[in-house]
């Protein structure tokens, strides 16, 4: 397992510390859970934005369903 050091606002650290104390879990546990739950969403969002930028800049093409079907003889 790898260690990650990060800076967070004091208010957020206080909330995290309080949650860990009240529940008996570690702060690392909650940070890891938060990353696990949000990372998929963040990856999807930023990769979609990157693809959209490629389309807007003209370096990528949007294919319609009919284009895909006709190019691969998938009609009907």
N, C-alpha and C positions, 0 to 999 in steps of 0.2 A: 504494500500500500504506500502511496506517495503522500507527502506532507505539503500543504498549501498554506502560505501565510497571506493574510489579507487585512486591509484596514476597513473598518466599518464605523459609522457614526456612534457616538457614545449612547445615544438613546436606543439604537438598535441593539447594541451590546447589552444594555441593561435589560431590555425585554427578553433577549435570548438567555441571559444569566438567570433571570427570574423563572422563566419556563423550565430551564434545566433543574433548578433547585426544587421547584414545586413538584415536578414529575419524577425526579430521581434519575433522569437521563443526563447524558453529557451534552455540552454545547455542540461538540463535533457531530453527535448523532443528529441533531436538528438541522445543522447546516448541510450535512450529507443528504438528509431526507428532502430538504428544500431543493437542492440541486438536482437530485434524481427526478423529482416531480416536475420541475420547470425546464430542465435542459432539453427534453424532446420538443416542447413547444417553442423554445428559443431557436433551436436548430431549424425547425420547420419554417418559422417566420423569416429568419435571416437568409436561409437558402432560397425561399420563395422570392424575397425582395431582390436577391442577387440575380435570379432568373428573369424577373421582371425588368430589371435594369438592362440586361442583355437584349431583351426584346425591344425595349424603347430605343436602345442605341443602334439597333439594326444588325447586331452581331448574332442574332438568333431568330429563328422563324417560328411562328405559331402555326401548327398543323390542325386542320379541321378533321372531324371524324371521317368525312367523305374522302378527303385527300389520303388519309391513312388506308382506308378500305380499298380505294381504287388502285393505289400503288402496290398493294399486296394481294390483289384479286380476292378481296374478302366481301365484296358486295353480295347481298342477300344472304 
